[in-house]
Amino acid sequence: MKSLITPRTAINFGTDFILSTVSFGISMALVAAGIGEGRLSSDLLSLLGGVLFVRAALIIALGMPRQKWGALTIRDIKQYTKMVMFGSVLFYGSYFAASKEILALKLAVVDSLLLIALLSVSRLIASVPARRSMSRAATPTLIVGAGEAGEMVCDEIFKHPDLGLKLVGFIDDDERKIGERVRGIRVLGDRHAIPEIVEKERIGHIIIAIPSTSGEHIRGIVDHCRGLGADIQIVPALKEIIDGTVQLEQIRPIRVEDLLHRDPVEIDLSTVKKSIYCKRVLITGAGGSIGSELARQISTYDPEKLILLDIDETAIFNIHRELTARPLSCSICPIVEDIGNAPAMRALFAYHKPDIVFHAAAHKHAPLMDVNFRRAIRNNVFGTLNLLKEAKNAEVQSFVLISSDKAVKPVNFMGASKRICEILTRRFGEGEDGQFVAVRFGNVLGSQGSVVPIFEEQIRNGGPVTVTHPEVTRYFMTIYEAVQLITQATVLARSGEIQVLDMGKPVKIKDLAEDLISLCSTSRQNRIKIKYTGLRQGEKLDEVLWSEDEEVRVTSHPKINAAVPRHGIDIDLDAVMDSLWWAVHWGSKEEIVEIMRTLIPEFCPQESFEKDLEEVALPLSYDVEHSIESQPLAKVGYVEPH
């Protein structure tokens, strides 16, 4: 274990202790001179030991010896003032209450003010070498944002001259600040002046320090920084700054999510926590992007047990290891299993007795699932059906299906399978027992296999960055935001409803690729090109969040609405699912599509571009009767809730 006592902490503590002694001595002399006495009473002189003891304790308690004396900041002065005033009130106040000695109050005032001045001046003197160390050899640096976060970044640069950053000035769009000085550094202009200042001052480093601003504003700033040859970093959003204090290690390169025009999400955290507190929560697909973030956030809401289910053992290992390293109050149970295994799901519900189910497990890659369409239906549709049945039998409090915008007007098997899952969830939600809801939304940034990691890999390899079509658009939100809204939607939803998340404006994939390329160094930007490859199997130019046969029901949350079907389910779901199960295993592709269209008339799968790959989706050849007996998934009464 690293020792708390080092030469630097010992010197810092000794200096502050000596300053406290000097302050008390000078204050005694000043008070004595003020009342015309050569000396004060021996009782007041005896206060020295007590004052120094209290202040020494406070110096250690506030961690002042561990602070680096590289700069004097407003935060430092506030801390010194609090420490000195608290110590003075505690000690001098107690003494005055006991002795009624009025001189104690005078001594307290003079001593407190003098000590604050001595502590501040000592840090100010120590900061001079730090400022001088920002020589011409250091990298000229601009801070965009002359607010509180910008001041914190400035303080950090002054405190750490070893960073090799020479702070040239601030940039701020507030005209009132231009020309003013912040921490002695001038505000040089607004964002439109960035190119001129970068060229004139040879800026090599730009730090954007506006954590509360919108993605649109960040994008505007980045646009003015593009092509200038300077490295760009950013102070993260407020949700990433835990205690409201900017630290050097939190400043990071700009990510594409910083450029999204999305306002911060506000949720009714108390209601969400109340719905999960002391509950047993099952998360399927817990190793995936959405499932793992669900696990992270829900684990902080103090459930009784968190059951993590995924077919990918490595993914489950990683999220289980991550959560068990945290000081959580809930037990965590990792399970590696296939949701298509009906007996295993029955045993899981019987043993763990979950109160809430978040069903995020699914095959999601549309082009791949168009080739492996049988597997897509078996996993997505019949795996969901397994969970719905067991959740209904177990009388769970809430079942939440994670759906997709690809379920609306589907042109691929992945989207069609998710649409059937929505229909099944709606049917199970018609009963009185439990709440069965679906949450529909678009793409999430950074998810496994999504365009952003692919683009980033292509950029690292020197390009080209492949985009299917210059006009293709998609809805995007961050994983963190999506999961916050999912948990909020489950509280607002009515059983049988589909909750649709507000995805904001659709984003052109071409613009996304250009944004990622623009975040590279100038030399690499010039080399990396965009290559258009044509739409893939099962891909549309645009996705939509609402079907034409759905009405919008506004909820109490501005970013969550409910999709209410205009018509009821007037079809025999048991018979359809029985036929679909048979066709998936032994029927042709045409038979499967025909059956799916009885549930989704608008389903229009595209012709396969790679006919030879469809051999992997041929019907099964094993004995029919034996198969039905060993896996009785689709029998009469399976879908209809009792």
C-alpha positions as CSV (number, residue, x, y, z in Angstrom):
1,M,0.0,0.0,0.0
2,K,1.3,3.4,-0.9
3,S,2.4,5.5,2.1
4,L,0.3,8.6,2.8
5,I,3.5,10.3,4.2
6,T,5.9,11.5,1.5
7,P,8.6,14.2,1.6
8,R,6.2,16.5,-0.3
9,T,3.3,16.0,2.1
10,A,5.5,16.4,5.1
11,I,6.9,19.7,3.7
12,N,3.4,21.0,2.8
13,F,2.1,20.1,6.3
14,G,5.1,21.7,8.0
15,T,4.8,24.9,6.0
16,D,1.0,25.2,6.7
17,F,1.7,24.5,10.4
18,I,4.4,27.2,10.6
19,L,2.1,29.7,8.8
20,S,-0.6,29.0,11.4
21,T,2.0,29.7,14.2
22,V,3.2,32.9,12.5
23,S,-0.3,34.1,12.0
24,F,-1.2,33.6,15.6
25,G,1.9,35.4,16.8
26,I,1.4,38.4,14.5
27,S,-2.3,38.6,15.4
28,M,-1.4,38.6,19.2
29,A,1.0,41.5,18.6
30,L,-1.5,43.4,16.5
31,V,-4.3,43.0,19.0
32,A,-2.0,44.0,21.9
33,A,-0.8,47.1,20.0
34,G,-4.4,48.0,19.3
35,I,-5.5,48.0,22.9
36,G,-2.3,49.8,24.1
37,E,-0.8,46.9,26.0
38,G,2.6,45.5,25.6
39,R,1.4,42.0,26.1
40,L,-1.8,40.0,26.4
41,S,-2.9,38.0,29.3
42,S,-1.3,34.6,29.9
43,D,-4.7,33.0,29.4
44,L,-4.8,34.2,25.8
45,L,-1.2,33.2,25.2
46,S,-2.2,29.7,26.3
47,L,-4.6,29.5,23.4
48,L,-1.7,28.9,21.0
49,G,-1.5,25.1,21.6
50,G,-5.2,24.6,21.2
51,V,-5.5,26.7,18.0
52,L,-2.6,24.9,16.4
53,F,-4.0,21.4,17.3
54,V,-7.4,22.2,15.8
55,R,-5.9,23.6,12.6
56,A,-3.4,20.8,12.2
57,A,-6.3,18.3,12.4
58,L,-8.3,20.3,9.8
59,I,-5.3,20.6,7.5
60,I,-4.9,16.8,7.5
61,A,-8.6,16.1,7.3
62,L,-9.0,18.3,4.2
63,G,-6.1,16.7,2.5
64,M,-4.2,19.9,2.1
65,P,-0.7,18.3,2.5
66,R,-1.5,16.1,-0.6
67,Q,-2.3,19.1,-2.8
68,K,0.2,20.2,-5.4
69,W,1.4,23.8,-5.0
70,G,1.4,24.6,-8.7
71,A,-1.2,27.3,-8.8
72,L,-3.6,29.3,-6.7
73,T,-7.2,28.8,-7.6
74,I,-10.6,30.2,-6.4
75,R,-11.4,26.7,-5.2
76,D,-8.2,26.7,-3.1
77,I,-9.1,30.1,-1.5
78,K,-12.6,28.8,-0.7
79,Q,-11.2,25.7,0.9
80,Y,-8.7,27.7,3.0
81,T,-11.5,30.1,4.1
82,K,-13.7,27.2,5.2
83,M,-10.9,25.5,7.0
84,V,-9.8,28.7,8.9
85,M,-13.3,29.9,9.7
86,F,-14.5,26.5,10.9
87,G,-11.4,26.2,13.2
88,S,-11.7,29.7,14.5
89,V,-15.4,29.4,15.3
90,L,-14.8,26.0,16.9
91,F,-11.9,27.1,19.1
92,Y,-12.2,30.8,19.7
93,G,-16.0,30.5,20.0
94,S,-15.7,27.8,22.7
95,Y,-13.2,29.9,24.6
96,F,-15.3,33.0,24.5
97,A,-18.4,31.1,25.7
98,A,-16.4,29.9,28.7
99,S,-14.4,33.0,29.6
100,K,-16.4,36.0,28.1
101,E,-13.0,37.4,27.1
102,I,-13.9,39.9,24.4
103,L,-10.3,40.0,23.2
104,A,-10.7,36.4,22.0
105,L,-13.1,37.6,19.4
106,K,-10.8,40.3,18.2
107,L,-8.0,37.8,18.1
108,A,-10.2,35.4,16.1
109,V,-11.0,37.9,13.4
110,V,-7.4,39.1,12.9
111,D,-5.9,35.6,13.1
112,S,-8.4,34.2,10.6
113,L,-8.0,36.9,8.0
114,L,-4.2,36.9,8.3
115,L,-4.0,33.1,8.0
116,I,-6.2,33.1,4.9
117,A,-3.9,35.7,3.4
118,L,-0.7,33.8,4.3
119,L,-2.0,30.5,2.9
120,S,-3.1,32.2,-0.4
121,V,0.1,34.2,-0.8
122,S,2.3,31.2,-0.2
123,R,0.5,29.3,-3.0
124,L,0.7,32.3,-5.3
125,I,4.4,32.5,-4.8
126,A,4.8,28.8,-5.5
127,S,2.8,29.2,-8.7
128,V,5.3,31.6,-10.3
129,P,7.7,28.8,-11.3
130,A,4.8,26.8,-12.7
131,R,3.7,29.7,-14.9
132,R,7.3,30.4,-16.0
133,S,7.7,26.7,-16.9
134,M,5.2,27.1,-19.7
135,S,8.0,28.1,-22.0
136,R,8.1,28.4,-25.8
137,A,9.0,24.7,-26.0
138,A,5.6,23.8,-24.6
139,T,2.6,23.2,-26.8
140,P,0.5,26.4,-27.2
141,T,-3.0,25.6,-26.0
142,L,-6.4,27.1,-26.3
143,I,-9.3,26.5,-23.9
144,V,-12.8,26.9,-25.5
145,G,-15.1,27.9,-22.8
146,A,-14.3,30.6,-20.2
147,G,-16.8,29.4,-17.6
148,E,-16.3,27.3,-14.5
149,A,-15.1,24.2,-16.3
150,G,-12.6,26.3,-18.3
151,E,-11.3,27.7,-15.1
152,M,-10.8,24.2,-13.7
153,V,-8.9,23.1,-16.8
154,C,-6.7,26.3,-16.5
155,D,-6.0,25.4,-12.9
156,E,-5.0,21.9,-13.8
157,I,-2.6,23.1,-16.5
158,F,-1.0,25.5,-14.0
159,K,-0.7,22.8,-11.4
160,H,0.9,20.3,-13.8
161,P,3.7,22.0,-15.8
162,D,5.0,18.6,-16.7
163,L,2.1,18.3,-19.2
164,G,4.1,20.6,-21.5
165,L,1.1,22.8,-22.3
166,K,1.4,26.6,-22.6
167,L,-1.9,28.3,-22.1
168,V,-2.3,31.0,-24.7
169,G,-5.9,32.1,-24.2
170,F,-9.6,31.3,-23.9
171,I,-12.3,31.2,-26.5
172,D,-15.9,32.1,-25.5
173,D,-19.0,33.0,-27.5
174,D,-20.1,35.4,-24.7
175,E,-19.2,38.8,-26.1
176,R,-19.1,40.2,-22.5
177,K,-16.1,38.0,-21.7
178,I,-14.0,38.8,-24.8
179,G,-11.0,40.9,-23.7
180,E,-11.5,40.0,-20.1
181,R,-9.0,37.9,-18.2
182,V,-9.7,34.5,-16.5
183,R,-7.0,33.4,-14.1
184,G,-4.8,36.0,-15.7
185,I,-5.3,34.6,-19.2
186,R,-7.1,36.7,-21.8
187,V,-10.3,35.7,-23.6
188,L,-9.2,36.2,-27.2
189,G,-12.4,35.9,-29.1
190,D,-15.4,33.7,-30.1
191,R,-15.3,30.4,-31.9
192,H,-15.3,32.1,-35.3
193,A,-11.8,33.5,-34.4
194,I,-10.3,30.0,-33.8
195,P,-8.7,29.6,-37.2
196,E,-7.0,33.0,-37.1
197,I,-5.8,32.5,-33.5
198,V,-4.5,29.0,-34.2
199,E,-2.5,30.3,-37.2
200,K,-1.2,33.4,-35.4
201,E,-0.2,31.7,-32.1
202,R,0.7,28.3,-33.7
203,I,-1.8,26.5,-31.4
204,G,-1.2,22.8,-31.2
205,H,-3.8,21.8,-28.6
206,I,-7.4,22.8,-28.2
207,I,-9.5,21.8,-25.1
208,I,-13.3,22.2,-25.3
209,A,-14.5,22.9,-21.7
210,I,-18.3,23.3,-22.0
211,P,-19.7,20.1,-20.4
212,S,-23.3,21.4,-20.2
213,T,-23.6,22.4,-23.9
214,S,-25.5,20.6,-26.7
215,G,-24.0,18.3,-29.4
216,E,-24.9,20.9,-32.0
217,H,-22.8,23.5,-30.3
218,I,-19.9,21.1,-30.0
219,R,-20.2,20.3,-33.7
220,G,-20.1,24.0,-34.5
221,I,-16.9,24.4,-32.5
222,V,-15.3,21.3,-34.1
223,D,-16.2,22.6,-37.5
224,H,-14.1,25.7,-36.8
225,C,-11.2,23.5,-35.6
226,R,-11.1,21.1,-38.6
227,G,-8.1,21.1,-40.8
228,L,-6.0,23.3,-38.5
229,G,-3.6,20.6,-37.4
230,A,-4.3,21.0,-33.7
231,D,-5.2,18.1,-31.4
232,I,-8.7,18.5,-30.0
233,Q,-9.8,17.2,-26.6
234,I,-13.0,17.7,-24.6
235,V,-14.2,17.9,-21.0
236,P,-16.9,15.2,-20.9
237,A,-20.6,15.7,-20.3
238,L,-21.7,16.5,-16.8
239,K,-23.0,12.9,-16.2
240,E,-19.4,11.7,-16.7
241,I,-18.0,14.2,-14.1
242,I,-19.0,12.5,-10.8
243,D,-18.2,15.2,-8.3
244,G,-18.5,18.2,-10.5
245,T,-14.8,18.8,-10.5
246,V,-12.8,18.5,-13.7
247,Q,-9.7,16.3,-13.4
248,L,-6.9,15.9,-16.0
249,E,-7.7,12.2,-16.4
250,Q,-11.3,13.1,-17.4
251,I,-10.2,15.2,-20.4
252,R,-10.4,12.9,-23.4
253,P,-10.4,13.0,-27.2
254,I,-13.7,14.0,-28.9
255,R,-16.0,11.0,-29.6
256,V,-18.7,11.0,-32.2
257,E,-21.4,10.9,-29.6
258,D,-20.2,14.4,-28.4
259,L,-21.3,15.7,-31.8
260,L,-24.9,14.3,-31.6
261,H,-27.5,16.9,-31.2
262,R,-29.2,15.4,-28.1
263,D,-30.2,17.1,-25.0
264,P,-29.4,15.5,-21.6
265,V,-31.9,12.9,-20.5
266,E,-33.8,13.6,-17.3
267,I,-35.6,10.6,-15.7
268,D,-37.7,10.2,-12.5
269,L,-34.9,8.3,-10.8
270,S,-36.7,7.9,-7.5
271,T,-39.7,6.1,-9.3
272,V,-37.4,3.9,-11.3
273,K,-35.4,3.0,-8.2
274,K,-38.5,2.2,-6.3
275,S,-39.8,-0.1,-9.0
276,I,-36.5,-2.2,-8.9
277,Y,-35.6,-1.9,-5.2
278,C,-35.3,-5.3,-3.6
279,K,-36.6,-7.1,-6.7
280,R,-35.1,-10.1,-8.5
281,V,-34.2,-8.8,-12.0
282,L,-33.5,-11.1,-15.0
283,I,-31.6,-9.5,-18.0
284,T,-31.3,-11.6,-21.1
285,G,-28.6,-10.7,-23.6
286,A,-26.8,-9.3,-20.5
287,G,-23.4,-9.6,-22.3
288,G,-24.4,-7.3,-25.2
289,S,-24.3,-3.6,-25.5
290,I,-27.8,-2.8,-24.2
291,G,-28.0,-5.7,-21.8
292,S,-24.6,-5.0,-20.1
293,E,-25.5,-1.3,-19.7
294,L,-28.9,-2.3,-18.2
295,A,-27.0,-4.5,-15.8
296,R,-24.7,-1.6,-14.8
297,Q,-27.5,0.9,-14.2
298,I,-29.9,-1.5,-12.5
299,S,-27.2,-2.8,-10.2
300,T,-27.0,0.7,-8.6
301,Y,-30.8,0.7,-7.9
302,D,-30.3,-2.0,-5.1
303,P,-32.2,-5.0,-6.5
304,E,-32.2,-8.1,-4.4
305,K,-30.7,-10.2,-7.2
306,L,-29.4,-9.6,-10.7
307,I,-29.6,-12.6,-13.0
308,L,-27.4,-12.2,-16.1
309,L,-28.3,-14.5,-19.0
310,D,-26.5,-14.8,-22.3
311,I,-25.4,-17.5,-24.7
312,D,-21.9,-15.9,-25.0
313,E,-19.8,-17.1,-22.1
314,T,-17.0,-14.5,-22.7
315,A,-19.5,-11.6,-22.6
316,I,-21.1,-12.9,-19.4
317,F,-17.7,-13.4,-17.8
318,N,-16.7,-9.8,-18.6
319,I,-19.9,-8.1,-17.3
320,H,-20.0,-10.4,-14.2
321,R,-16.3,-9.6,-13.4
322,E,-17.0,-5.9,-13.9
323,L,-20.0,-5.8,-11.5
324,T,-18.6,-8.0,-8.8
325,A,-15.6,-5.6,-8.6
326,R,-18.0,-2.9,-7.4
327,P,-19.4,-2.4,-3.9
328,L,-22.9,-3.5,-4.7
329,S,-25.6,-4.7,-2.3
330,C,-27.3,-7.2,-4.7
331,S,-26.2,-10.7,-5.5
332,I,-25.2,-11.4,-9.1
333,C,-25.9,-14.7,-10.8
334,P,-24.3,-15.3,-14.3
335,I,-26.0,-17.9,-16.5
336,V,-24.8,-19.1,-19.9
337,E,-27.8,-20.5,-21.7
338,D,-29.8,-20.3,-24.9
339,I,-33.2,-18.7,-24.6
340,G,-34.4,-21.2,-27.2
341,N,-33.9,-24.0,-24.7
342,A,-37.4,-24.2,-23.2
343,P,-36.7,-26.7,-20.4
344,A,-33.7,-24.5,-19.3
345,M,-35.8,-21.4,-19.2
346,R,-38.5,-23.2,-17.2
347,A,-35.9,-24.3,-14.7
348,L,-34.4,-20.8,-14.5
349,F,-37.8,-19.2,-13.7
350,A,-38.6,-21.9,-11.2
351,Y,-35.3,-21.5,-9.3
352,H,-34.6,-17.8,-9.4
353,K,-38.2,-16.5,-9.5
354,P,-37.5,-13.2,-11.2
355,D,-39.9,-10.3,-10.5
356,I,-38.8,-8.2,-13.5
357,V,-37.5,-9.4,-16.9
358,F,-35.6,-7.2,-19.4
359,H,-35.4,-9.2,-22.6
360,A,-32.5,-7.8,-24.7
361,A,-31.3,-11.1,-26.2
362,A,-31.7,-11.2,-30.0
363,H,-29.9,-11.7,-33.2
364,K,-29.7,-8.1,-34.5
365,H,-27.5,-8.0,-37.6
366,A,-30.0,-7.7,-40.4
367,P,-27.9,-8.7,-43.5
368,L,-26.5,-11.7,-41.6
369,M,-29.9,-12.8,-40.4
370,D,-31.3,-12.6,-44.0
371,V,-28.9,-15.4,-44.8
372,N,-29.5,-17.2,-41.5
373,F,-33.3,-16.5,-41.5
374,R,-34.3,-19.8,-39.8
375,R,-31.9,-19.1,-36.9
376,A,-33.2,-15.5,-36.6
377,I,-36.8,-16.8,-36.3
378,R,-35.9,-19.6,-33.9
379,N,-33.9,-17.3,-31.6
380,N,-35.8,-14.1,-31.8
381,V,-39.4,-15.3,-32.1
382,F,-39.5,-18.7,-30.4
383,G,-36.9,-17.7,-27.8
384,T,-39.0,-14.7,-26.9
385,L,-42.1,-17.0,-26.8
386,N,-40.3,-19.2,-24.3
387,L,-39.6,-16.3,-22.0
388,L,-43.1,-14.9,-22.3
389,K,-44.7,-18.2,-21.4
390,E,-42.5,-18.7,-18.4
391,A,-42.8,-15.1,-17.3
392,K,-46.6,-15.4,-17.4
393,N,-46.6,-18.7,-15.5
394,A,-44.3,-17.3,-12.9
395,E,-46.5,-14.2,-12.5
396,V,-43.7,-11.7,-13.0
397,Q,-44.3,-8.1,-12.1
398,S,-43.0,-6.8,-15.4
399,F,-41.7,-8.1,-18.7
400,V,-39.9,-5.6,-21.0
401,L,-39.0,-6.5,-24.6
402,I,-36.2,-4.5,-26.2
403,S,-37.4,-4.0,-29.8
404,S,-36.1,-2.1,-32.8
405,D,-37.1,0.5,-35.4
406,K,-36.5,-2.2,-38.0
407,A,-39.7,-3.9,-36.8
408,V,-41.7,-1.1,-38.5
409,K,-42.4,-1.9,-42.2
410,P,-39.7,-4.7,-42.1
411,V,-37.8,-5.6,-45.3
412,N,-35.6,-8.2,-43.6
413,F,-36.1,-11.2,-41.4
414,M,-34.5,-9.6,-38.3
415,G,-37.0,-6.7,-38.4
416,A,-39.9,-9.0,-39.1
417,S,-38.9,-11.3,-36.2
418,K,-38.8,-8.3,-33.9
419,R,-42.3,-7.2,-35.1
420,I,-43.7,-10.6,-34.3
421,C,-42.1,-10.4,-30.8
422,E,-43.9,-7.0,-30.3
423,I,-47.2,-8.7,-31.3
424,L,-46.6,-11.6,-28.9
425,T,-45.7,-9.3,-26.1
426,R,-48.9,-7.3,-26.8
427,R,-51.0,-10.5,-26.6
428,F,-49.5,-11.5,-23.3
429,G,-50.1,-8.0,-22.0
430,E,-53.8,-8.4,-22.5
431,G,-54.2,-10.5,-19.4
432,E,-54.6,-9.0,-15.9
433,D,-51.5,-10.6,-14.4
434,G,-48.2,-8.7,-14.8
435,Q,-47.1,-5.9,-17.1
436,F,-45.9,-6.9,-20.6
437,V,-44.4,-4.0,-22.6
438,A,-42.1,-3.5,-25.6
439,V,-39.6,-0.6,-26.0
440,R,-38.8,0.4,-29.6
441,F,-35.9,2.6,-30.6
442,G,-33.2,2.9,-33.3
443,N,-29.4,2.4,-33.3
444,V,-27.1,3.0,-30.4
445,L,-23.7,4.4,-30.8
446,G,-20.8,2.1,-30.1
447,S,-22.8,-1.1,-29.9
448,Q,-21.2,-4.4,-31.0
449,G,-21.1,-4.5,-34.8
450,S,-22.5,-1.0,-35.3
451,V,-21.2,1.4,-37.9
452,V,-19.1,3.5,-35.5
453,P,-16.6,0.8,-34.3
454,I,-16.4,-0.4,-38.0
455,F,-15.6,3.1,-39.2
456,E,-13.1,3.6,-36.4
457,E,-11.3,0.4,-37.4
458,Q,-11.3,1.3,-41.1
459,I,-9.8,4.7,-40.2
460,R,-7.1,3.1,-38.0
461,N,-6.2,0.9,-41.0
462,G,-6.0,4.0,-43.3
463,G,-9.3,3.7,-45.1
464,P,-11.3,3.7,-47.1
465,V,-14.4,4.1,-44.9
466,T,-17.3,2.2,-46.5
467,V,-20.8,3.7,-46.6
468,T,-23.6,1.8,-48.4
469,H,-25.3,4.9,-49.9
470,P,-24.8,8.7,-49.7
471,E,-28.4,9.3,-48.7
472,V,-28.9,6.5,-46.1
473,T,-29.9,7.7,-42.7
474,R,-30.4,6.2,-39.3
475,Y,-31.6,7.2,-35.8
476,F,-28.9,7.2,-33.1
477,M,-28.6,7.6,-29.4
478,T,-26.0,6.7,-26.8
479,I,-26.2,3.4,-25.0
480,Y,-26.3,5.2,-21.6
481,E,-29.2,7.4,-22.8
482,A,-31.1,4.5,-24.3
483,V,-31.0,2.4,-21.1
484,Q,-32.1,5.4,-19.0
485,L,-35.1,5.8,-21.1
486,I,-35.8,2.1,-21.2
487,T,-36.0,1.9,-17.4
488,Q,-38.2,5.1,-17.3
489,A,-40.5,3.7,-20.1
490,T,-41.2,0.6,-18.1
491,V,-42.6,2.7,-15.3
492,L,-44.8,4.8,-17.6
493,A,-46.1,2.0,-19.8
494,R,-49.5,0.3,-19.7
495,S,-49.5,-3.5,-20.2
496,G,-49.5,-4.5,-23.8
497,E,-48.1,-1.2,-25.1
498,I,-45.1,-0.4,-27.2
499,Q,-43.1,2.5,-25.8
500,V,-41.2,4.4,-28.5
501,L,-38.2,6.5,-27.5
502,D,-37.6,9.9,-29.0
503,M,-34.5,9.4,-31.2
504,G,-34.2,13.0,-32.3
505,K,-33.3,13.8,-35.9
506,P,-32.1,11.0,-38.2
507,V,-28.4,11.2,-39.0
508,K,-26.8,10.6,-42.4
509,I,-24.3,7.8,-42.2
510,K,-22.1,9.8,-44.7
511,D,-22.0,12.7,-42.2
512,L,-21.2,10.3,-39.4
513,A,-18.3,8.9,-41.4
514,E,-17.1,12.5,-42.2
515,D,-17.3,13.4,-38.5
516,L,-15.1,10.5,-37.5
517,I,-12.6,11.2,-40.2
518,S,-12.5,14.9,-39.2
519,L,-11.4,13.8,-35.7
520,C,-8.2,12.4,-37.0
521,S,-5.0,14.3,-37.5
522,T,-4.8,16.5,-40.6
523,S,-2.3,14.3,-42.4
524,R,-4.6,11.3,-42.0
525,Q,-7.7,13.2,-43.0
526,N,-6.3,13.9,-46.4
527,R,-5.5,10.2,-47.0
528,I,-8.8,8.6,-45.9
529,K,-11.6,8.5,-48.4
530,I,-15.2,7.4,-48.3
531,K,-16.2,4.5,-50.6
532,Y,-19.9,3.8,-51.4
533,T,-20.7,0.1,-51.7
534,G,-24.4,0.0,-52.4
535,L,-27.3,-1.0,-50.1
536,R,-26.8,-4.4,-48.4
537,Q,-29.3,-7.3,-48.2
538,G,-32.3,-6.3,-46.2
539,E,-31.3,-2.7,-45.8
540,K,-33.5,0.5,-46.3
541,L,-32.4,4.0,-47.0
542,D,-34.4,5.3,-44.0
543,E,-35.9,3.7,-40.9
544,V,-39.1,4.8,-39.3
545,L,-40.3,4.6,-35.7
546,W,-44.0,4.5,-36.2
547,S,-46.3,2.2,-38.3
548,E,-49.2,3.7,-40.2
549,D,-51.6,1.6,-38.2
550,E,-50.4,3.0,-34.9
551,E,-51.6,6.1,-33.0
552,V,-49.4,8.2,-30.7
553,R,-50.2,8.3,-27.0
554,V,-48.3,11.1,-25.3
555,T,-46.8,10.1,-21.9
556,S,-45.6,12.3,-19.0
557,H,-42.0,12.1,-20.3
558,P,-41.1,14.3,-23.3
559,K,-38.8,11.7,-24.8
560,I,-41.2,8.7,-24.5
561,N,-44.4,8.1,-26.4
562,A,-46.7,5.0,-26.7
563,A,-47.5,3.4,-30.0
564,V,-51.2,2.4,-29.8
565,P,-52.4,0.0,-32.6
566,R,-55.6,1.1,-34.4
567,H,-56.8,-2.5,-34.6
568,G,-56.9,-5.5,-32.3
569,I,-55.2,-8.9,-32.8
570,D,-58.0,-10.8,-34.7
571,I,-55.9,-13.8,-35.7
572,D,-55.3,-17.2,-34.2
573,L,-51.8,-16.7,-32.9
574,D,-51.6,-20.3,-31.7
575,A,-52.2,-21.7,-35.2
576,V,-49.9,-19.2,-36.8
577,M,-47.0,-19.9,-34.4
578,D,-47.5,-23.7,-34.8
579,S,-47.3,-23.3,-38.6
580,L,-44.3,-21.0,-38.4
581,W,-42.5,-23.5,-36.1
582,W,-43.1,-26.3,-38.6
583,A,-42.0,-24.1,-41.6
584,V,-38.9,-22.8,-40.0
585,H,-37.6,-26.4,-39.5
586,W,-39.0,-28.2,-42.5
587,G,-40.6,-25.7,-44.9
588,S,-39.2,-23.5,-47.7
589,K,-38.3,-19.9,-47.5
590,E,-41.4,-19.0,-49.4
591,E,-43.6,-20.9,-46.9
592,I,-42.0,-19.1,-44.0
593,V,-42.5,-15.7,-45.6
594,E,-46.2,-16.5,-46.4
595,I,-46.9,-17.4,-42.8
596,M,-45.1,-14.4,-41.4
597,R,-47.2,-12.2,-43.7
598,T,-50.4,-13.4,-42.0
599,L,-49.0,-11.4,-39.0
600,I,-47.2,-8.7,-40.9
601,P,-48.9,-8.1,-44.2
602,E,-46.4,-5.3,-45.1
603,F,-43.4,-7.7,-44.7
604,C,-41.6,-7.7,-48.1
605,P,-38.2,-9.3,-47.8
606,Q,-35.7,-8.4,-50.5
607,E,-34.3,-11.0,-52.9
608,S,-31.0,-12.4,-51.7
609,F,-27.9,-11.0,-53.3
610,E,-25.9,-14.1,-52.5
611,K,-28.0,-17.2,-53.3
612,D,-25.2,-19.6,-52.5
613,L,-25.1,-18.5,-48.9
614,E,-28.8,-19.6,-48.4
615,E,-27.6,-23.2,-48.2
616,V,-26.9,-22.6,-44.5
617,A,-30.6,-22.0,-44.0
618,L,-31.8,-25.2,-45.6
619,P,-34.6,-27.1,-43.8
620,L,-33.6,-29.7,-41.1
621,S,-33.5,-33.3,-42.1
622,Y,-34.0,-35.2,-38.9
623,D,-37.1,-37.2,-38.0
624,V,-40.2,-35.1,-37.7
625,E,-42.1,-37.0,-35.1
626,H,-39.1,-37.4,-32.8
627,S,-38.3,-33.6,-33.1
628,I,-41.9,-32.6,-32.2
629,E,-41.8,-34.8,-29.1
630,S,-38.4,-33.6,-28.0
631,Q,-39.1,-29.9,-28.5
632,P,-42.8,-29.2,-28.1
633,L,-42.7,-25.5,-28.5
634,A,-45.8,-24.8,-30.6
635,K,-48.9,-26.5,-29.4
636,V,-52.4,-25.2,-29.0
637,G,-52.7,-23.0,-26.0
638,Y,-49.0,-22.0,-26.0
639,V,-49.5,-18.4,-26.9
640,E,-52.9,-17.6,-25.5
641,P,-52.6,-16.5,-21.8
642,H,-54.8,-18.2,-19.3
